[in-house]
């Protein structure tokens, strides 16, 4: 039995922490589980292939646990769970038995079960053979043998034969894994997420994949597989509601497999065009909204009372979302809000904020929106020390991706239920990023304020950080140029001279030139007090209300 101590994800800045955790043990194998949230309905997030642990569902944990009770566990072979040896330990039935043990240990009679990729095998067995435990099922990116897979290259030899090529899918080979495991991981995850600008996700998953070993993954491949006839037979036994999701550009397993699964289980099918294999990570907003709508459809409708106010009878409302954790920027935002109120007497300004910035705003008498209580707590902001080390801004920003996502989902829910005239985001990257990723969710005038544009790699970050920052910058540039309508105003709080003279990265535009094209400039601006620049910014914002 082997247990590794990696578990780098749980050393990450997690958006939320579990209400409970523990181990179940079967036949000498310990499996680690966690429970998040306290909702009436329980969602069980199954692990996926043992190349990853429960981190693959981190965006679902962050958001869904606001609405439901979420149970998750590290699959045997990775994370805090044991790494048993031998192919028999990774039979589908072992993962199913682990899931049942976790349900028992957490006092869960029935759950909505979500599975991605390999885990859809276990989901199918659970739903067919243990229907009393599965209230509903969500299958994403299934690789069940219900249709032919993608053709693989002719030089791809059988898994255990010596590899003759090191190109592409020829890397899917036991010997290659033993010799070049990290290179295989990097290739494999690039196929899981073929979407542009996925280098950050790929980099994270390579790190997590290194927390297991090639021998463990070889055992998983050697484990007995499911035949087409068996998969069809199980699918036809499923009686619970099923939602099937598949990326139209999935290079791991073709959408035709999900089409067949949906037909055999009488399921709803959603094809996400342009998406790759694991949409819960790369398109988490759309994925989580689909899951939430599906789960809510299972609940009998209850009588309720709602109110609606005609547009002409509504008071003007502004939602201000400041930068996470920056007190100087918050003082500047207070000055802008004061100037806006002077120009628009009676306008209502509420703040969506948490942490020390919230306390500063409360001390100033500002109105904090109640939804702020749902924001991520305790997440670090760029430049904040971690233990004995101070993270570089880019690394720190990447490590709070769950908090960014959770904060956007809180914001989106708020904007969906409450009319807002204007949203002001000052350096609140999560609002800007996810609105550009999901432009159909914009329901308001939107102003983006910032005193920085893009990322510069730290010299000590080397080639890796240069690659990651350039990829993040390229995504931002493409967002703005493709969906210029998302930002009604973009204001750089400063002068062009405040911007670095270089480019966003190899083959990308000059920072100063590009910013001058897509932003207006406020001129020098103080962190507090009222100045001409503050009044000019407020005047621009007032024109949007």
Residue pairs with C-beta under 8 A, 6 or more apart in sequence:
1 28
1 29
1 82
1 83
1 84
1 85
2 82
2 83
2 84
2 85
2 213
2 216
3 30
3 80
3 81
3 82
3 83
4 83
4 211
4 212
4 213
6 208
6 210
6 211
7 53
7 79
7 80
7 211
8 207
8 208
8 211
9 53
9 54
9 55
9 58
9 79
9 208
10 80
12 55
12 399
12 402
13 378
13 379
13 380
13 399
13 400
13 402
13 403
14 58
14 379
14 402
15 58
15 61
15 62
15 376
15 379
15 402
15 403
15 405
15 406
16 36
16 61
16 62
16 65
16 376
16 377
16 402
16 406
18 34
18 35
18 36
19 35
19 36
19 37
19 38
20 34
20 35
20 106
21 32
21 33
21 34
21 35
22 32
22 33
22 105
23 30
23 31
23 32
23 33
24 30
24 31
24 33
24 98
24 101
24 102
24 104
24 105
25 31
26 97
26 98
26 101
28 84
29 76
29 81
29 82
29 84
29 89
29 94
29 98
30 81
30 82
31 73
31 74
31 75
31 76
31 81
31 82
31 98
31 101
31 102
32 73
32 74
32 79
32 80
32 81
33 71
33 72
33 73
33 74
33 102
33 105
33 106
34 54
34 71
34 72
34 73
35 69
35 70
35 71
35 106
36 61
36 65
36 69
36 70
36 71
36 72
37 64
37 65
37 66
37 67
37 68
37 69
37 70
38 69
39 65
39 67
39 68
39 69
40 68
40 69
41 68
41 69
41 112
41 135
41 295
41 298
41 299
42 68
42 69
42 70
42 71
42 106
42 108
42 110
42 111
42 112
43 60
43 64
43 68
43 69
43 70
43 71
43 111
43 112
43 113
43 114
43 291
43 295
44 71
44 72
44 99
44 102
44 103
44 108
44 111
44 112
44 113
44 114
45 54
45 57
45 60
45 61
45 70
45 71
45 72
45 114
46 75
46 95
46 99
46 113
46 114
46 115
46 116
46 119
46 122
46 123
47 53
47 54
47 56
47 72
47 73
47 74
47 75
47 78
47 79
47 95
47 119
48 56
48 75
48 115
48 116
48 117
48 118
48 119
48 278
49 75
49 117
49 118
49 119
49 217
49 220
50 75
50 76
50 77
50 78
50 90
50 212
50 216
50 217
50 220
51 78
51 185
51 188
51 205
51 208
51 209
51 212
51 217
52 78
52 205
52 208
52 209
53 74
53 75
53 78
53 79
53 80
53 81
53 208
53 211
54 61
54 72
54 73
54 74
54 79
55 79
55 204
55 208
56 116
56 205
56 278
56 280
56 281
57 72
57 114
57 116
57 280
58 402
59 280
59 281
59 284
59 287
59 288
59 402
59 405
60 70
60 114
60 280
60 284
60 287
60 288
60 291
61 70
61 72
61 402
62 376
62 402
62 403
62 405
62 406
62 409
63 284
63 288
63 405
63 406
63 409
64 70
64 288
64 291
64 292
66 374
66 406
66 409
66 410
67 292
67 295
68 112
68 295
71 102
71 103
71 106
71 108
71 111
73 81
73 98
73 99
73 102
74 80
74 81
75 81
75 95
75 98
75 119
76 82
76 83
76 84
76 89
76 90
76 94
76 95
76 98
77 83
77 84
77 90
77 212
77 216
77 217
77 219
77 220
78 208
78 211
78 212
78 216
79 211
83 212
83 213
83 216
84 90
85 215
85 219
86 219
87 219
87 220
87 222
87 223
87 224
88 94
88 223
89 219
89 223
90 219
90 220
90 222
90 223
91 223
91 224
92 121
92 122
92 125
92 223
92 224
92 226
93 125
95 119
95 121
95 122
96 122
96 125
96 126
96 129
96 130
99 113
99 122
99 126
100 126
100 130
100 133
102 108
103 109
103 111
103 133
109 132
109 133
110 132
110 133
110 134
110 135
111 133
111 134
111 135
112 134
112 135
112 136
112 137
112 138
112 295
112 298
113 123
113 126
113 127
113 134
113 136
113 137
113 138
114 123
114 137
114 138
114 140
114 291
115 122
115 123
115 137
115 138
115 139
115 140
116 140
116 141
116 278
116 280
117 140
117 141
117 142
117 143
117 252
117 253
117 277
117 278
118 143
120 139
120 140
120 141
120 142
120 143
120 144
120 261
121 143
121 144
121 226
121 231
123 137
123 139
124 139
124 144
124 231
124 234
124 235
124 238
125 234
126 133
126 134
126 137
127 134
127 137
127 237
127 238
127 240
127 242
128 234
128 235
128 237
128 238
129 234
129 237
131 237
131 238
131 239
131 240
134 240
135 240
135 298
136 240
136 241
136 242
136 243
136 294
136 295
136 298
137 238
137 240
137 241
137 242
137 243
137 265
138 242
138 243
138 244
138 245
138 291
138 294
139 242
139 243
139 244
139 245
139 258
139 261
139 267
140 244
140 245
140 246
140 278
140 279
140 280
140 287
141 245
141 246
141 247
141 250
141 252
141 253
141 258
141 277
141 278
141 279
142 244
142 246
142 253
142 257
142 258
142 261
143 149
143 252
143 253
143 257
144 226
144 231
144 235
144 257
144 261
145 225
145 226
145 227
145 228
145 231
145 257
146 228
146 231
146 232
146 235
146 256
146 257
146 260
146 261
146 264
147 254
147 256
147 257
147 259
147 260
148 254
148 256
149 253
149 254
149 257
150 251
150 252
150 253
150 254
152 169
152 172
153 165
153 167
153 168
153 169
153 170
155 164
155 165
155 167
155 170
156 165
156 169
156 170
156 172
156 173
157 163
157 164
157 170
157 173
159 172
159 173
159 174
159 221
160 174
160 175
161 173
161 175
162 175
163 170
163 171
163 173
163 175
163 176
164 170
166 176
166 180
168 187
170 176
171 180
171 183
171 184
171 187
171 188
172 184
172 188
174 214
174 218
174 221
176 184
177 184
177 214
177 217
177 218
178 214
178 215
181 210
181 213
181 214
182 206
182 210
184 214
185 205
185 206
185 209
185 210
186 202
186 206
188 209
189 201
189 202
189 205
189 206
189 209
190 198
190 202
191 251
191 252
191 277
192 202
192 205
192 252
192 276
192 277
192 278
193 201
193 202
193 276
193 277
193 278
193 281
193 282
194 249
194 251
194 276
195 249
195 274
195 275
195 276
195 282
196 474
196 475
196 478
197 471
197 472
197 474
197 475
197 478
198 276
198 282
199 467
199 468
199 471
200 398
200 401
200 468
200 471
200 472
201 281
201 282
203 464
203 468
204 398
232 264
235 261
235 264
235 265
236 264
236 265
238 264
238 265
241 267
241 294
241 297
241 298
242 261
242 262
242 265
242 266
242 267
242 268
243 267
243 268
243 270
243 290
243 291
243 294
244 258
244 261
244 262
244 265
244 267
244 268
244 269
244 270
245 258
245 269
245 270
245 272
245 279
245 287
245 290
246 255
246 257
246 258
246 259
246 269
246 270
246 271
246 272
247 255
247 271
247 272
247 274
247 275
247 276
247 277
247 279
248 255
248 271
248 272
248 273
248 274
248 275
249 273
249 274
249 275
249 276
250 275
250 276
250 277
251 276
251 277
252 276
252 277
253 277
255 271
258 269
258 271
259 269
261 267
262 268
262 269
268 294
270 290
272 279
272 283
272 286
275 282
275 283
276 282
279 286
279 287
280 287
280 288
283 437
284 405
285 405
285 408
285 409
285 412
285 434
285 437
285 438
285 441
286 438
288 409
309 419
311 419
314 419
315 346
315 347
315 348
316 344
316 346
316 347
316 348
316 421
316 545
317 347
317 348
317 349
317 350
317 418
317 419
317 420
317 421
317 422
318 337
318 340
318 347
318 348
318 349
318 350
318 420
318 421
318 422
318 423
318 424
318 541
318 545
319 349
319 350
319 351
319 352
319 369
319 411
319 414
319 415
319 420
319 422
319 423
319 424
319 444
320 333
320 337
320 349
320 350
320 351
320 352
320 424
320 426
321 351
321 352
321 353
321 411
321 423
321 424
321 425
321 426
321 428
321 431
322 329
322 330
322 333
322 351
322 353
322 357
322 361
322 426
322 427
322 428
323 329
323 330
323 357
323 381
323 426
323 427
323 428
324 354
324 355
324 357
324 379
324 381
324 400
324 403
324 407
324 428
325 355
325 356
325 357
325 380
325 381
325 384
326 357
326 381
326 427
327 356
327 357
327 360
328 527
329 426
329 427
329 451
329 527
330 353
330 357
330 360
330 361
331 360
331 527
331 528
332 426
332 493
332 525
332 526
332 527
332 528
332 534
333 424
333 426
334 360
334 361
334 364
334 366
334 528
335 526
335 527
335 528
335 529
335 530
335 531
335 534
336 424
336 426
336 449
336 534
336 537
336 538
336 541
337 349
337 366
338 530
339 530
339 534
339 535
339 537
339 538
340 347
340 349
340 538
340 541
340 542
341 347
341 349
342 538
343 538
343 539
343 542
344 542
344 545
347 545
348 367
349 366
349 367
350 367
350 368
350 369
351 358
351 361
351 366
351 367
351 368
351 369
351 372
352 369
352 371
352 372
352 375
352 407
352 410
352 411
352 414
353 361
353 368
353 372
353 375
354 372
354 375
354 376
354 377
355 377
355 378
358 368
358 372
361 368
362 368
369 414
371 410
371 411
371 413
371 414
374 406
374 410
375 403
375 406
375 407
375 410
376 400
376 402
376 403
376 406
376 407
379 400
379 402
379 403
380 386
380 391
380 396
380 399
380 400
381 396
381 400
382 391
382 393
382 394
382 396
382 397
383 390
383 391
383 393
383 396
384 390
384 391
384 396
385 391
386 396
391 399
392 458
392 460
392 461
392 465
393 455
393 458
394 455
394 457
394 458
394 461
394 465
394 468
394 469
394 472
395 461
395 465
397 429
397 455
398 468
403 430
404 429
404 430
404 433
405 430
405 434
407 428
407 430
407 431
408 430
408 431
408 433
408 434
411 430
411 431
412 434
412 441
414 420
415 423
415 441
415 443
415 444
416 443
420 443
420 444
421 444
421 445
421 544
421 545
422 444
422 445
422 446
422 447
422 541
422 544
422 545
423 431
423 444
423 445
423 446
423 447
424 447
424 449
424 541
425 431
425 432
425 446
425 447
425 448
425 449
426 449
426 450
426 493
427 449
427 450
427 451
427 452
432 448
432 486
432 487
433 476
433 479
434 441
435 441
435 442
435 446
435 486
436 479
436 480
436 482
436 483
436 486
437 479
439 483
439 485
439 486
442 486
445 488
445 544
445 545
446 486
446 487
446 488
446 489
447 487
447 488
447 489
447 490
447 491
447 540
447 541
447 544
448 487
448 489
448 490
448 491
449 491
449 493
449 537
450 490
450 491
450 492
450 493
451 492
451 493
451 494
451 498
453 492
453 499
453 511
453 514
453 515
453 519
454 469
454 472
454 473
454 476
454 504
454 511
455 469
455 472
455 473
456 469
456 500
456 502
457 465
457 466
457 468
457 469
457 470
458 465
461 469
466 505
469 505
470 504
470 505
470 506
470 508
471 505
473 504
473 505
473 508
474 504
474 505
474 508
476 504
477 504
477 508
477 509
477 514
479 486
480 486
480 487
480 490
480 518
484 518
488 544
489 520
489 540
489 541
489 544
490 518
490 519
490 520
491 519
491 520
491 521
491 522
491 537
491 540
492 498
492 499
492 515
492 519
492 520
492 521
492 522
493 522
493 525
493 533
493 537
494 521
494 522
494 523
494 524
494 525
495 521
495 523
495 524
496 512
496 515
496 516
496 521
499 511
499 512
499 515
500 511
500 512
501 510
501 511
501 512
502 510
502 511
503 509
503 510
503 511
504 510
504 511
504 514
520 540
522 533
522 536
522 537
523 532
523 533
523 536
524 531
524 533
525 531
525 533
525 534
525 537
526 533
526 534
